[in-house]
Amino acid sequence: MSGAGARDTTLRAMREDWDQRARENAEYYIHTGSKQWDEREFFRSGEINVANEIMTDMASICGGNRSPLDLDALEIGCGVGRMTKMMARIFRHVTAVDVSAEMIQRAKTNLSGLDNVNVVLGDGATLSALKDASYDFAFSFIVFQHIPTVEVVASYCREVYRVLRPGALFKFQLQGVQWNRDRPPDTWHGISFSEDDSRRLCQETGFIFERSDGVGSNFYWLWFRKPD
Ligand SMILES: C[S@@+](CC[C@H](N)C(=O)[O-])C[C@H]1O[C@@H](n2cnc3c(N)ncnc32)[C@H](O)[C@@H]1O
């Protein structure tokens, strides 16, 4: 199969598999902590993730003396809006992208009362609907760990670089456990990254490697900065 053919197959598989998961039990596949989430608890789990993974970086996200209420944020892989809902209370505007039409439909319902959120169905690898240099912060959690190829993750990094304003931060989480030695990656068990892999990804996409945390674990976090 050609490179383009293989990529199309991967994008189709991601959309179909996540659509199927959304129809079966969206909340469970988003956060496997419960098979029958209470709605309030489900969104509360998103608030906790925002507190732990975004609020702790706020000084670095804002830089200087800006307020988050002056910033436009981008979330890749928003699911049904579990974290988006809280992000919308913090930032001026949030654009939330997902590959699954079924997830996007549920996110639109969950976020319908919020006039500072834009929910976008993406193609699974690019941000083609979004304008250059129009975001102050980009974020992704428990999404890239499910992506089966380095090429798709690299495509997102190039695209995030394009849509971020100079000096902006991209914080995202990857799969750091090296389980691909035993099994081929799929749309649930995505591709693993070592520290060397992510440094290469950073260099190839033009970002500055600010820091990493959790190398070798399920929650391998990267902080990539777009140069000023
Ligand atoms: C485990 S859920 C996490 C959702 C959300 N980040 C949260 O924490 O609530 C993973 C989400 O990533 C989406 N996703 C998977 N592959 C994607 C891709 N290539 N591009 C965009 N979204 C993707 C899925 O459709 C799903 O909504």
The ligand as an SDF file (V2000), in Angstrom:
LIG
                    3D

 27 29  0  0  0  0  0  0  0  0999 V2000
   -9.9230    8.8250   25.7090 C   0  0  0  0  0  0  0  0  0  0  0  0
  -10.7920   10.0610   24.8180 S   0  0  0  0  0  0  0  0  0  0  0  0
  -10.2730   11.5730   25.6790 C   0  0  0  0  0  0  0  0  0  0  0  0
  -11.1740   12.7450   25.4180 C   0  0  0  0  0  0  0  0  0  0  0  0
  -10.7540   14.0270   26.1370 C   0  0  0  0  0  0  0  0  0  0  0  0
   -9.3920   14.3920   25.8000 N   0  0  0  0  0  0  0  0  0  0  0  0
  -10.9070   13.9050   27.6400 C   0  0  0  0  0  0  0  0  0  0  0  0
   -9.8750   13.8170   28.3330 O   0  0  0  0  0  0  0  0  0  0  0  0
  -12.0300   13.8710   28.0950 O   0  0  0  0  0  0  0  0  0  0  0  0
   -9.8980   10.1610   23.3020 C   0  0  0  0  0  0  0  0  0  0  0  0
  -10.5260   11.0760   22.2960 C   0  0  0  0  0  0  0  0  0  0  0  0
   -9.5770   11.3180   21.2530 O   0  0  0  0  0  0  0  0  0  0  0  0
  -10.2410   11.2670   20.0250 C   0  0  0  0  0  0  0  0  0  0  0  0
   -9.2440   10.9300   19.0070 N   0  0  0  0  0  0  0  0  0  0  0  0
   -8.6430    9.7350   18.7880 C   0  0  0  0  0  0  0  0  0  0  0  0
   -7.7930    9.8300   17.7630 N   0  0  0  0  0  0  0  0  0  0  0  0
   -7.8520   11.1250   17.3340 C   0  0  0  0  0  0  0  0  0  0  0  0
   -7.2110   11.8480   16.2950 C   0  0  0  0  0  0  0  0  0  0  0  0
   -6.3390   11.2610   15.4750 N   0  0  0  0  0  0  0  0  0  0  0  0
   -7.5120   13.1500   16.1380 N   0  0  0  0  0  0  0  0  0  0  0  0
   -8.4270   13.7630   16.9670 C   0  0  0  0  0  0  0  0  0  0  0  0
   -9.0730   13.1100   17.9360 N   0  0  0  0  0  0  0  0  0  0  0  0
   -8.7820   11.8150   18.1280 C   0  0  0  0  0  0  0  0  0  0  0  0
  -11.3270   10.2250   20.2000 C   0  0  0  0  0  0  0  0  0  0  0  0
  -12.3590   10.3500   19.2550 O   0  0  0  0  0  0  0  0  0  0  0  0
  -11.7730   10.5140   21.6180 C   0  0  0  0  0  0  0  0  0  0  0  0
  -12.7960   11.4660   21.6390 O   0  0  0  0  0  0  0  0  0  0  0  0
  1  2  1  0
  2  3  1  0
  2 10  1  0
  3  4  1  0
  4  5  1  0
  5  6  1  0
  5  7  1  0
  7  8  2  0
  7  9  1  0
 10 11  1  0
 11 12  1  0
 11 26  1  0
 12 13  1  0
 13 14  1  0
 13 24  1  0
 14 15  1  0
 14 23  1  0
 15 16  2  0
 16 17  1  0
 17 18  1  0
 17 23  2  0
 18 19  1  0
 18 20  2  0
 20 21  1  0
 21 22  2  0
 22 23  1  0
 24 25  1  0
 24 26  1  0
 26 27  1  0
M  CHG  2   2   1   9  -1
M  END
$$$$
